[in-house]
């Protein structure tokens, strides 16, 4: 149960950071589509994980894998290794870790019943 709380805090901080970032960027550009997408996907993933940890954990894991698949090729071409690792740790790692923690916690809770 404690690992679920840690996973939700991690996912919530990750989502809040990116929603804030995209919202601030949208205010400057006047284009709110990407900010709305981040709000729905990231905020929705955390909300689902809060209510249904296993389903939300799976969605967070998919979000992390999708970010990894979409952004890693660009990061490798445009940035040096340290910058790519930093971007991975900000964009991909939090939902991967939180999703895995929620899925493992859900399996453990199901076995305990």
N, C-alpha and C positions, 0 to 999 in steps of 0.2 A: 504494500500500500504506500509506503514511503517513497519507493522508486517511482510510482505513478505521479506523486506530487512533484518530485524533482523533474520528471519528464515534462509535466505540464508547465512548470515554471520556465524551463528551458525553451520549450516550444512557444510559450507566450511571449517571452522576451525576444526571441527570434522574429516572430510575426510582428510584434509591435515595432521593432526597429525597422523592418523593411516596409511596413505600412506607413510609418512616419516618413521614412526616406522618400518613398514614392509619392506620398501626399505633398511633401514639401517641394519635390521636383515638379509635380503637376501644377502647383500654384505658380511657379515661375514660368512654365511653358503654356499653361492654359489647356493642356490636354490631360483629361482625367481618366481615360480608359484604362491605362496600365495601373494606376492607383486603385481603381475599382476592382480590377482583376486580382491584384495582390490582396486587397481586403477580403474578397470572396474566397480565394483559394487558401491563403494563409490563415486568416481569421476564422474561416469556416473549418479548416482542419483542426485548429485548436479547440473550437467550440464542440466539434464532434468528439474529439478526444476527451474533453471534459465530461460529456454525457455518456459516451460509449468508448471506453479506452481502447478496446481492441480494434474497432472500426476506424477510429481516429488515428490510432497508431499505424495502421496499414496505410491510411491516406498520407500521413506525414512521411512515412517511409517512401511512398511513391513520389511525393513532392521532392524529397531529397534526391532520389534517383533521377527524376526528370531534370532537375536543376543540374545535376552532375552530367547527364547526357547532353543537355543543351549548351552549357557554358564552358565545360572543360576544353573542347577543341579550340574555342576562341581564346581562352586564357593561355593555353600553351603557346599559341602563335603570337599573342600580343604582349605577354608579360614574362618577366623572369620567374624562376622557380619560387622564390620567396613571396612574391606578389600573388602567384597562382595559389600557393598554400594558404595565404591569408584570405583570399577570396573564397576558397573551398571552406575554410573554417567559419566564414561568415554566412555563406549562402547554402552550402550543402550539408555540412556536418551536423548542425543543430537538429534539423528535422530527421536526419538519419538516426542519430543517437536517441532522440526523444521517441521516435517511432519504434525503434528496436526495444527500448526500455518498456514502453507501453505494451507491446506484443508479448514480451517475455513475462511481464507482470500479469497480463491477462491469462496466459497459459498456466502460470504458477497458481493464480487464484482459482482457475477452473479445476486444477488437480487437487487443490485443498478442499474442495467441496465434496 
